[in-house]
């Protein structure tokens, strides 16, 4: 008999986006820089920040808690925005 296993899941944290965060994040998307938070499945309630530029993927080695991870994501967006403008 076949058993259907449910994939692991974790509810993503929420942080309201400021106007500046929206500008930086959208600029990154338009310029093919994708920055997001992903669950660290090896640590309970920890998140990683993933940065993809073109086809190169990098992951910030630090593990963050919920909102802290999103704040770091927006910090990276601001960094790339300022670096290229």
N, C-alpha and C positions, 0 to 999 in steps of 0.2 A: 504494500500500500504506500502511496506517495504522501509525504507530509509537506505541507506548505509552511515554510518558515517565513516569518515576518522580518523584513530588513530593519536594522536598528534605526532609530530616529531620535532626534533631539530638537526641541523647540528653539528656534533662533532668537537671540536677544533683540530688543527693540530700542532704538535711540532715535528720537525725532531729528530729522535732517534740518539744519539751518540753511539759510539762503546761500551763505558762502560754501558750505559743504556741498550743496546741490551744484553750484557752479564748478567746483573743483572736480567732483565725481563725474559730471556730464562731460567736462573737458577730457578727462581720462578715457571715458568710453568712446568719444568721437575720435580719439587718437590711438585707439586699439591698446589701451592699457586697462586691464581688468583687475580690480582689487576687491577681494571679498573675504568674508570670514567663513571658515569651515570647522566642523567639530573635530576635536582631537579625541578619537575613539579610544585611545589608550589611557585617558585621564578623565575622570568624571567632572562634568561642568567646565571644562577648559576648551578654549577655541584657539585656532591658528589663523593668521592672516596670510592669504595667498595673493601673490602678485604675478600676473601674466602679462608680459610685454611681447607682442607678436607671438612667437611659438615657444618662448622661454618662460618657464614657470619657476618661481622662487617662493619659498615659504619662510616667513619670519620665524627664527628658531625659538623665540619666546612664546610661552603659552599664556593666554589671557583669559580672564573671567568675562562673562557676558558683555556688558556695556563697555568695558575696558577694551575689548577686541574691536568693537565698532568705532570707538574713539580713535584707536590706532589706525584702522582702515582709512578714516577720514584724514588723519594726519599724513598718511602716505599719499593720498589723493592731492592734498595741498602741496606736499613736497614736489611731486611730479609737475603739478600745474605751475608752481613758482619757478621750478628749474627750467621750464621750457617757455616761459613768457617773460 
